[in-house]
Amino acid sequence: MQDYFISVFWSEEDGAYIADIPDLKYCSAHGKTPEEAVAQVQIAKEAWLQSARANGKPIPEPRYRPAIYQAG
């Protein structure tokens, strides 16, 4: 099973690492370390998916990949 791509970057403005799932609109989290940010965004992802299911919203298939991973 393919999972969602997670982007992790340092935010000077927030003073923290940000983990973002581009396929899930507004699904992001932060942490003091990249690992903490990823752990927090996994929790946010589950909440996002649960909310979408409960409200009958469409759940996108994992599809976002940075250009370096695209075949072609």
N, CA, C and O atoms as a printed pandas DataFrame, in Angstrom:
     atom_number atom_name residue_name chain_id  residue_number  x_coord  y_coord  z_coord
0              1         N          MET        A               1    0.838   -1.189    0.000
1              2        CA          MET        A               1    0.000    0.000    0.000
2              3         C          MET        A               1    0.876    1.242    0.000
3              4         O          MET        A               1    1.819    1.358    0.783
4              5         N          GLN        A               2    0.556    2.143   -0.868
5              6        CA          GLN        A               2    1.288    3.405   -0.966
6              7         C          GLN        A               2    0.774    4.367    0.110
7              8         O          GLN        A               2   -0.433    4.471    0.328
8              9         N          ASP        A               3    1.683    5.061    0.773
9             10        CA          ASP        A               3    1.292    6.017    1.802
10            11         C          ASP        A               3    1.526    7.429    1.275
11            12         O          ASP        A               3    2.117    7.622    0.212
12            13         N          TYR        A               4    1.060    8.394    2.023
13            14        CA          TYR        A               4    1.197    9.793    1.637
14            15         C          TYR        A               4    2.626   10.286    1.827
15            16         O          TYR        A               4    3.290    9.941    2.805
16            17         N          PHE        A               5    3.085   11.087    0.891
17            18        CA          PHE        A               5    4.395   11.730    0.969
18            19         C          PHE        A               5    4.367   12.775    2.079
19            20         O          PHE        A               5    3.394   13.519    2.206
20            21         N          ILE        A               6    5.420   12.835    2.877
21            22        CA          ILE        A               6    5.547   13.823    3.942
22            23         C          ILE        A               6    6.764   14.690    3.648
23            24         O          ILE        A               6    7.876   14.187    3.484
24            25         N          SER        A               7    6.541   15.981    3.585
25            26        CA          SER        A               7    7.613   16.948    3.406
26            27         C          SER        A               7    7.990   17.498    4.780
27            28         O          SER        A               7    7.114   17.847    5.571
28            29         N          VAL        A               8    9.286   17.574    5.065
29            30        CA          VAL        A               8    9.754   18.099    6.350
30            31         C          VAL        A               8   10.754   19.214    6.079
31            32         O          VAL        A               8   11.671   19.053    5.273
32            33         N          PHE        A               9   10.574   20.336    6.750
33            34        CA          PHE        A               9   11.491   21.462    6.569
34            35         C          PHE        A               9   11.566   22.289    7.844
35            36         O          PHE        A               9   10.677   22.230    8.693
36            37         N          TRP        A              10   12.638   23.058    7.964
37            38        CA          TRP        A              10   12.833   23.951    9.103
38            39         C          TRP        A              10   12.151   25.279    8.808
39            40         O          TRP        A              10   12.311   25.825    7.716
40            41         N          SER        A              11   11.400   25.800    9.757
41            42        CA          SER        A              11   10.744   27.101    9.633
42            43         C          SER        A              11   11.371   28.070   10.630
43            44         O          SER        A              11   11.194   27.927   11.839
44            45         N          GLU        A              12   12.102   29.054   10.119
45            46        CA          GLU        A              12   12.675   30.092   10.982
46            47         C          GLU        A              12   11.562   30.845   11.704
47            48         O          GLU        A              12   11.673   31.151   12.891
48            49         N          GLU        A              13   10.495   31.136   10.976
49            50        CA          GLU        A              13    9.370   31.891   11.536
50            51         C          GLU        A              13    8.764   31.190   12.748
51            52         O          GLU        A              13    8.445   31.831   13.749
52            53         N          ASP        A              14    8.609   29.874   12.652
53            54        CA          ASP        A              14    8.003   29.109   13.741
54            55         C          ASP        A              14    9.031   28.596   14.745
55            56         O          ASP        A              14    8.678   28.207   15.858
56            57         N          GLY        A              15   10.304   28.594   14.348
57            58        CA          GLY        A              15   11.337   28.057   15.221
58            59         C          GLY        A              15   11.168   26.575   15.468
59            60         O          GLY        A              15   11.436   26.081   16.563
60            61         N          ALA        A              16   10.715   25.862   14.431
61            62        CA          ALA        A              16   10.444   24.428   14.566
62            63         C          ALA        A              16   10.516   23.764   13.197
63            64         O          ALA        A              16   10.501   24.428   12.160
64            65         N          TYR        A              17   10.595   22.429   13.224
65            66        CA          TYR        A              17   10.474   21.663   11.989
66            67         C          TYR        A              17    8.998   21.502   11.674
67            68         O          TYR        A              17    8.183   21.274   12.568
68            69         N          ILE        A              18    8.661   21.622   10.396
69            70        CA          ILE        A              18    7.287   21.466    9.930
70            71         C          ILE        A              18    7.216   20.223    9.068
71            72         O          ILE        A              18    8.044   20.029    8.177
72            73         N          ALA        A              19    6.236   19.386    9.327
73            74        CA          ALA        A              19    5.951   18.214    8.492
74            75         C          ALA        A              19    4.593   18.460    7.843
75            76         O          ALA        A              19    3.624   18.814    8.514
76            77         N          ASP        A              20    4.539   18.269    6.540
77            78        CA          ASP        A              20    3.344   18.583    5.757
78            79         C          ASP        A              20    3.022   17.423    4.825
79            80         O          ASP        A              20    3.924   16.802    4.262
80            81         N          ILE        A              21    1.726   17.132    4.662
81            82        CA          ILE        A              21    1.284   16.111    3.702
82            83         C          ILE        A              21    0.560   16.848    2.579
83            84         O          ILE        A              21   -0.609   17.204    2.731
84            85         N          PRO        A              22    1.243   17.083    1.447
85            86        CA          PRO        A              22    0.656   17.884    0.372
86            87         C          PRO        A              22   -0.668   17.344   -0.185
87            88         O          PRO        A              22   -1.516   18.125   -0.616
88            89         N          ASP        A              23   -0.852   16.030   -0.180
89            90        CA          ASP        A              23   -2.094   15.454   -0.713
90            91         C          ASP        A              23   -3.310   15.727    0.169
91            92         O          ASP        A              23   -4.446   15.651   -0.299
92            93         N          LEU        A              24   -3.077   16.045    1.441
93            94        CA          LEU        A              24   -4.175   16.292    2.382
94            95         C          LEU        A              24   -4.155   17.771    2.758
95            96         O          LEU        A              24   -3.327   18.211    3.556
96            97         N          LYS        A              25   -5.065   18.519    2.178
97            98        CA          LYS        A              25   -5.084   19.973    2.346
98            99         C          LYS        A              25   -5.072   20.369    3.823
99           100         O          LYS        A              25   -5.888   19.893    4.613
100          101         N          TYR        A              26   -4.143   21.239    4.176
101          102        CA          TYR        A              26   -3.966   21.784    5.526
102          103         C          TYR        A              26   -3.537   20.746    6.559
103          104         O          TYR        A              26   -3.702   20.986    7.755
104          105         N          CYS        A              27   -2.999   19.617    6.149
105          106        CA          CYS        A              27   -2.551   18.606    7.103
106          107         C          CYS        A              27   -1.054   18.791    7.343
107          108         O          CYS        A              27   -0.223   18.397    6.525
108          109         N          SER        A              28   -0.732   19.397    8.478
109          110        CA          SER        A              28    0.662   19.626    8.836
110          111         C          SER        A              28    0.803   19.624   10.350
111          112         O          SER        A              28   -0.184   19.683   11.083
112          113         N          ALA        A              29    2.053   19.554   10.804
113          114        CA          ALA        A              29    2.350   19.569   12.236
114          115         C          ALA        A              29    3.775   20.071   12.409
115          116         O          ALA        A              29    4.510   20.221   11.433
116          117         N          HIS        A              30    4.160   20.329   13.641
117          118        CA          HIS        A              30    5.518   20.801   13.892
118          119         C          HIS        A              30    6.136   20.039   15.061
119          120         O          HIS        A              30    5.446   19.366   15.828
120          121         N          GLY        A              31    7.461   20.166   15.173
121          122        CA          GLY        A              31    8.175   19.533   16.271
122          123         C          GLY        A              31    9.556   20.136   16.443
123          124         O          GLY        A              31   10.035   20.868   15.577
124          125         N          LYS        A              32   10.187   19.831   17.547
125          126        CA          LYS        A              32   11.546   20.326   17.826
126          127         C          LYS        A              32   12.585   19.632   16.966
127          128         O          LYS        A              32   13.656   20.183   16.711
128          129         N          THR        A              33   12.268   18.417   16.515
129          130        CA          THR        A              33   13.156   17.646   15.645
130          131         C          THR        A              33   12.351   17.181   14.431
131          132         O          THR        A              33   11.121   17.167   14.476
132          133         N          PRO        A              34   13.028   16.802   13.351
133          134        CA          PRO        A              34   12.289   16.264   12.206
134          135         C          PRO        A              34   11.460   15.033   12.584
135          136         O          PRO        A              34   10.333   14.869   12.116
136          137         N          GLU        A              35   12.020   14.180   13.427
137          138        CA          GLU        A              35   11.315   12.963   13.840
138          139         C          GLU        A              35   10.043   13.293   14.623
139          140         O          GLU        A              35    9.006   12.656   14.440
140          141         N          GLU        A              36   10.137   14.290   15.489
141          142        CA          GLU        A              36    8.953   14.697   16.253
142          143         C          GLU        A              36    7.888   15.288   15.334
143          144         O          GLU        A              36    6.697   15.033   15.514
144          145         N          ALA        A              37    8.312   16.071   14.356
145          146        CA          ALA        A              37    7.354   16.648   13.408
146          147         C          ALA        A              37    6.644   15.558   12.612
147          148         O          ALA        A              37    5.436   15.641   12.389
148          149         N          VAL        A              38    7.386   14.537   12.184
149          150        CA          VAL        A              38    6.783   13.426   11.433
150          151         C          VAL        A              38    5.817   12.648   12.324
151          152         O          VAL        A              38    4.730   12.283   11.877
152          153         N          ALA        A              39    6.191   12.390   13.560
153          154        CA          ALA        A              39    5.292   11.676   14.473
154          155         C          ALA        A              39    4.000   12.469   14.682
155          156         O          ALA        A              39    2.914   11.889   14.722
156          157         N          GLN        A              40    4.114   13.775   14.812
157          158        CA          GLN        A              40    2.934   14.613   15.024
158          159         C          GLN        A              40    2.058   14.681   13.774
159          160         O          GLN        A              40    0.832   14.715   13.876
160          161         N          VAL        A              41    2.688   14.703   12.588
161          162        CA          VAL        A              41    1.869   14.765   11.367
162          163         C          VAL        A              41    1.180   13.424   11.112
163          164         O          VAL        A              41    0.128   13.390   10.475
164          165         N          GLN        A              42    1.748   12.330   11.594
165          166        CA          GLN        A              42    1.057   11.033   11.485
166          167         C          GLN        A              42   -0.238   11.064   12.304
167          168         O          GLN        A              42   -1.260   10.530   11.872
168          169         N          ILE        A              43   -0.192   11.683   13.474
169          170        CA          ILE        A              43   -1.389   11.839   14.303
170          171         C          ILE        A              43   -2.388   12.740   13.593
171          172         O          ILE        A              43   -3.585   12.453   13.566
172          173         N          ALA        A              44   -1.894   13.830   13.020
173          174        CA          ALA        A              44   -2.765   14.758   12.287
174          175         C          ALA        A              44   -3.393   14.076   11.071
175          176         O          ALA        A              44   -4.558   14.315   10.751
176          177         N          LYS        A              45   -2.613   13.224   10.396
177          178        CA          LYS        A              45   -3.134   12.497    9.224
178          179         C          LYS        A              45   -4.307   11.606    9.626
179          180         O          LYS        A              45   -5.338   11.597    8.954
180          181         N          GLU        A              46   -4.154   10.866   10.706
181          182        CA          GLU        A              46   -5.242    9.989   11.156
182          183         C          GLU        A              46   -6.484   10.797   11.517
183          184         O          GLU        A              46   -7.602   10.383   11.208
184          185         N          ALA        A              47   -6.303   11.945   12.166
185          186        CA          ALA        A              47   -7.443   12.807   12.509
186          187         C          ALA        A              47   -8.091   13.364   11.245
187          188         O          ALA        A              47   -9.316   13.442   11.158
188          189         N          TRP        A              48   -7.270   13.754   10.258
189          190        CA          TRP        A              48   -7.771   14.284    8.995
190          191         C          TRP        A              48   -8.625   13.223    8.296
191          192         O          TRP        A              48   -9.741   13.503    7.858
192          193         N          LEU        A              49   -8.092   12.009    8.196
193          194        CA          LEU        A              49   -8.813   10.925    7.516
194          195         C          LEU        A              49  -10.093   10.558    8.261
195          196         O          LEU        A              49  -11.133   10.340    7.639
196          197         N          GLN        A              50  -10.021   10.489    9.582
197          198        CA          GLN        A              50  -11.206   10.169   10.385
198          199         C          GLN        A              50  -12.291   11.223   10.197
199          200         O          GLN        A              50  -13.466   10.884   10.057
200          201         N          SER        A              51  -11.912   12.475   10.192
201          202        CA          SER        A              51  -12.871   13.563   10.002
202          203         C          SER        A              51  -13.496   13.502    8.610
203          204         O          SER        A              51  -14.703   13.690    8.456
204          205         N          ALA        A              52  -12.668   13.240    7.599
205          206        CA          ALA        A              52  -13.190   13.146    6.231
206          207         C          ALA        A              52  -14.199   12.008    6.118
207          208         O          ALA        A              52  -15.260   12.178    5.519
208          209         N          ARG        A              53  -13.878   10.859    6.684
209          210        CA          ARG        A              53  -14.805    9.723    6.639
210          211         C          ARG        A              53  -16.108   10.047    7.361
211          212         O          ARG        A              53  -17.193    9.760    6.855
212          213         N          ALA        A              54  -15.996   10.643    8.538
213          214        CA          ALA        A              54  -17.182   10.956    9.347
214          215         C          ALA        A              54  -18.093   11.963    8.665
215          216         O          ALA        A              54  -19.305   11.961    8.878
216          217         N          ASN        A              55  -17.503   12.823    7.844
217          218        CA          ASN        A              55  -18.280   13.871    7.180
218          219         C          ASN        A              55  -18.567   13.581    5.711
219          220         O          ASN        A              55  -19.060   14.447    4.988
220          221         N          GLY        A              56  -18.257   12.364    5.271
221          222        CA          GLY        A              56  -18.538   11.973    3.889
222          223         C          GLY        A              56  -17.729   12.733    2.859
223          224         O          GLY        A              56  -18.159   12.874    1.714
224          225         N          LYS        A              57  -16.562   13.224    3.250
225          226        CA          LYS        A              57  -15.697   13.974    2.326
226          227         C          LYS        A              57  -14.811   12.999    1.558
227          228         O          LYS        A              57  -14.467   11.934    2.071
228          229         N          PRO        A              58  -14.440   13.358    0.330
229          230        CA          PRO        A              58  -13.563   12.477   -0.440
230          231         C          PRO        A              58  -12.162   12.416    0.167
231          232         O          PRO        A              58  -11.643   13.404    0.687
232          233         N          ILE        A              59  -11.577   11.241    0.087
233          234        CA          ILE        A              59  -10.213   11.039    0.569
234          235         C          ILE        A              59   -9.329   10.814   -0.654
235          236         O          ILE        A              59   -9.501    9.834   -1.378
236          237         N          PRO        A              60   -8.386   11.722   -0.882
237          238        CA          PRO        A              60   -7.546   11.579   -2.072
238          239         C          PRO        A              60   -6.591   10.392   -1.966
239          240         O          PRO        A              60   -6.122   10.043   -0.883
240          241         N          GLU        A              61   -6.320    9.791   -3.104
241          242        CA          GLU        A              61   -5.310    8.743   -3.171
242          243         C          GLU        A              61   -3.942    9.399   -3.012
243          244         O          GLU        A              61   -3.755   10.537   -3.443
244          245         N          PRO        A              62   -2.985    8.706   -2.403
245          246        CA          PRO        A              62   -1.620    9.254   -2.354
246          247         C          PRO        A              62   -1.089    9.397   -3.773
247          248         O          PRO        A              62   -1.068    8.428   -4.532
248          249         N          ARG        A              63   -0.661   10.599   -4.131
249          250        CA          ARG        A              63   -0.165   10.799   -5.487
250          251         C          ARG        A              63    0.998   11.751   -5.582
251          252         O          ARG        A              63    1.778   11.653   -6.528
252          253         N          TYR        A              64    1.154   12.673   -4.645
253          254        CA          TYR        A              64    2.205   13.674   -4.735
254          255         C          TYR        A              64    3.574   13.023   -4.573
255          256         O          TYR        A              64    3.814   12.274   -3.627
256          257         N          ARG        A              65    4.442   13.316   -5.490
257          258        CA          ARG        A              65    5.833   12.889   -5.399
258          259         C          ARG        A              65    6.690   14.026   -5.924
259          260         O          ARG        A              65    6.366   14.620   -6.952
260          261         N          PRO        A              66    7.769   14.336   -5.239
261          262        CA          PRO        A              66    8.683   15.355   -5.768
262          263         C          PRO        A              66    9.218   14.917   -7.117
263          264         O          PRO        A              66    9.264   13.722   -7.409
264          265         N          ALA        A              67    9.613   15.848   -7.921
265          266        CA          ALA        A              67   10.084   15.564   -9.285
266          267         C          ALA        A              67   11.229   14.554   -9.298
267          268         O          ALA        A              67   11.352   13.784  -10.251
268          269         N          ILE        A              68   12.063   14.539   -8.268
269          270        CA          ILE        A              68   13.203   13.603   -8.284
270          271         C          ILE        A              68   12.762   12.153   -8.197
271          272         O          ILE        A              68   13.542   11.258   -8.520
272          273         N          TYR        A              69   11.519   11.893   -7.764
273          274        CA          TYR        A              69   11.025   10.523   -7.644
274          275         C          TYR        A              69   10.109   10.116   -8.786
275          276         O          TYR        A              69    9.688    8.961   -8.852
276          277         N          GLN        A              70    9.795   11.029   -9.678
277          278        CA          GLN        A              70    8.871   10.717  -10.775
278          279         C          GLN        A              70    9.628   10.014  -11.896
279          280         O          GLN        A              70   10.728   10.409  -12.283
280          281         N          ALA        A              71    8.999    8.963  -12.400
281          282        CA          ALA        A              71    9.598    8.230  -13.523
282          283         C          ALA        A              71    9.292    8.979  -14.806
283          284         O          ALA        A              71    8.281    9.673  -14.911
284          285         N          GLY        A              72   10.159    8.834  -15.755
285          286        CA          GLY        A              72    9.792    9.414  -17.021
286          287         C          GLY        A              72   10.869   10.093  -17.680
287          288         O          GLY        A              72   10.684   10.632  -18.771
